[in-house]
């Protein structure tokens, strides 16, 4: 009988947790790696390790020492450093790599969506769009908005952010999934005039886009960073088939 593979899943996303559960259910030896940036992460099934590997060289050593047969990079679409390290580390170890990345939100021309290439560009786009801003870009990107002393911000994060923060900023600690009704009520309660977010994609956090559209609010969306070429699938089923195949 052909031996089931040993798989490393670089996780932290809903897709990574779903894939780990599916692999465990198929009898695959799975280790999920979490970066450790969230204080109380949602843990996947199977073995879990927390923290970095020490760059591409450390990852290559870990893969060899643990006889890993395949790696699935299912990290967040904006986790550039981890994905780059995964590509270099798997190449050095001679281990196949698959990227599991949920589709982004449609970049339709016109309308109230303003697409930008960075958080700094998102910050620069705010003057004239609205004075009360709903920030959903994560706690590590708030410094890009710290220079606005004439705008009010509601910053939603999973964990408390570190300074610098905008001078007028209320922090809301929460995590998805969210509902359209809940997002609409939140924006109305805080009299939000513009939404700023990243193109994370998926359904867990898309309710804010629907709510903003229903309220007629402009939305500033940061595009995903460019990535090096690597085989990529868009859903868990395709990733599972790749591993088992």
Rosetta blueprint (number, residue, H / E / L):
1 X L
2 X L
3 X L
4 X L
5 X L
6 X E
7 X E
8 X E
9 X E
10 X E
11 X L
12 X L
13 X L
14 X H
15 X H
16 X H
17 X H
18 X H
19 X H
20 X H
21 X H
22 X H
23 X H
24 X H
25 X H
26 X L
27 X L
28 X L
29 X E
30 X E
31 X E
32 X E
33 X E
34 X E
35 X L
36 X L
37 X L
38 X L
39 X L
40 X L
41 X L
42 X L
43 X L
44 X L
45 X L
46 X L
47 X E
48 X E
49 X E
50 X E
51 X L
52 X L
53 X L
54 X L
55 X H
56 X H
57 X H
58 X H
59 X H
60 X H
61 X H
62 X H
63 X H
64 X H
65 X H
66 X L
67 X L
68 X L
69 X L
70 X E
71 X E
72 X E
73 X E
74 X L
75 X L
76 X L
77 X L
78 X L
79 X L
80 X H
81 X H
82 X H
83 X H
84 X H
85 X H
86 X H
87 X H
88 X H
89 X H
90 X H
91 X H
92 X H
93 X H
94 X L
95 X L
96 X E
97 X E
98 X E
99 X E
100 X E
101 X L
102 X L
103 X L
104 X L
105 X L
106 X L
107 X L
108 X L
109 X L
110 X L
111 X L
112 X L
113 X E
114 X E
115 X E
116 X E
117 X L
118 X L
119 X H
120 X H
121 X H
122 X H
123 X H
124 X H
125 X H
126 X L
127 X L
128 X L
129 X L
130 X L
131 X L
132 X E
133 X E
134 X E
135 X E
136 X E
137 X L
138 X L
139 X H
140 X H
141 X H
142 X H
143 X H
144 X H
145 X H
146 X L
147 X L
148 X L
149 X L
150 X L
151 X L
152 X E
153 X E
154 X E
155 X E
156 X E
157 X E
158 X L
159 X L
160 X L
161 X L
162 X L
163 X L
164 X L
165 X L
166 X L
167 X L
168 X L
169 X E
170 X E
171 X E
172 X E
173 X E
174 X L
175 X L
176 X L
177 X L
178 X L
179 X L
180 X H
181 X H
182 X H
183 X H
184 X H
185 X H
186 X H
187 X H
188 X H
189 X H
190 X L
191 X L
192 X L
193 X L
194 X E
195 X E
196 X E
197 X E
198 X E
199 X L
200 X L
201 X L
202 X L
203 X L
204 X L
205 X L
206 X L
207 X H
208 X H
209 X H
210 X H
211 X H
212 X H
213 X H
214 X H
215 X H
216 X L
217 X L
218 X E
219 X E
220 X E
221 X E
222 X E
223 X L
224 X L
225 X L
226 X L
227 X L
228 X L
229 X L
230 X L
231 X L
232 X E
233 X E
234 X L
235 X L
236 X H
237 X H
238 X H
239 X H
240 X H
241 X H
242 X H
243 X H
244 X H
245 X L
